[in-house]
Amino acid sequence: MKAMEQTLLKGKQAQDDCAAVVKKLRAMIHSTVEQLHAHKKQTLFLTQLTAKTLPKGPHCLPLRLTTEYYSLNSSQQQFPSQEKLEDPRLYHYAIFSDNILATAVVVNSTAVNAKDTSKHVFHIVTERLNYVAMRMWFLANPPGNATIQVQNIEDFTWLNASYSPVLRQLGSPSMIDYYFKTHPATSDSNLMFRNPKYLSILNHLRFYLPEIFPKLNKVLFLDDDIVVKKDLTGLWSVDLKGNVNGAVETCGESFHRFDRYLKFSHPLIAKNFDPRACGWAYGMNIFDLVEWKRQNITEVYHNWQNLNHDRQLWKLGTLPPGLITFWKQTFPLNRSWHVLGLGYNPNVNQRDIDRAAVIHYNGNLKPWLEISIPKFRSHWTKYVDYACVFARMQHQLIEMCLLGTLNH
């Protein structure tokens, strides 16, 4: 009997010990999960911060190029073939960027893969700080026989707050408060909307193409985080079926539809758009400017931008207003024209990359950053022209500016 009592007592003690262990394990698991969430949020924040930070190389590059530019005489500071800038028979590209190396890769990769560079015209718009440096880069590194134009956005006197709703909004107290005051993020996804690129009017120039190019019929818009791998002239022959915008749709498994970008809880959005409608990509878009002007697309954009003054229809960026502005005005291009995801998805199919005319590093892992996806970096670095005309300057740039920023 005593032996049985002792056995039962030991069993009860073991049960009590198990309960304590389970309780302790639950507490440990809860603590670990909390730490994991904290680390994930910190990683996301640091990734966003890195994406917004200017690396040493691109920071040093404009300074040296500016010095070189002012050592030239006035005739050496001019680009050749400027009579081609308004010739609608040629292939015109629009690139809006303050990143010199990124712009150089876009232009160089396009020119290298073009059948006849003399028929290609690159219109680059940048901001005041990089204007001279951008000019110097392309004076020193002309892309074959292609024509180059570099413009300063501040010279667009028509683009002011009285004309452009987004300019008024970017300077509003609420927008400044949103960006520059410390607020706790309600969700991890909100961090991406703190990126300063959303404050740059360069990012919104894509809605003013007819004003920038009044004498052109078609323009191919290219983002500065793309690489061109094939001749693009076929895009000018695509029949857009009366639409204004030719773009690749993004209805694949890893992409989202309209409800990902627009707030369908708002009656204006719910009434006018389909939440399951297929989105499309910015980054490589062929625009019919004749049809754009005929349908007064810029005014459509202005109307919706005014309605979104308090960010109740969408948050920030250019894709949401683009989806709205070009609603039922977008022709779906073959997917091989534009492959996305190289700036965030390491699982982009290699066969898709090989077939693509344009590959796009959309996302935070840009190819000029050390956090880029290593296996995709070489597609970009192969078009950075280190063997330029000013070998001395380039040697200094590589040794003093680009050290550690590019893996080439």
VENKA-V358344 format. One record per helix or strand of 3 or more residues. SS is the DSSP state (H for helix, E for strand). FROM is the first residue (numbers start at 0). TO is the last residue. Records with the same first field share a line. If there is no record, write none. Layout:
BEGIN
SS=FROM-TO + FROM-TO
END
This chain:
BEGIN
H=1-51 + 55-68 + 73-76 + 81-83 + 99-111 + 116-118 + 127-139 + 152-154 + 164-169 + 172-179 + 187-193 + 195-198 + 200-211 + 232-236 + 257-260 + 266-271 + 288-293 + 296-306 + 318-324 + 334-336 + 349-354 + 373-380 + 390-400
E=90-95 + 119-125 + 146-151 + 217-221 + 225-227 + 244-246 + 283-287 + 329-331 + 357-359
END
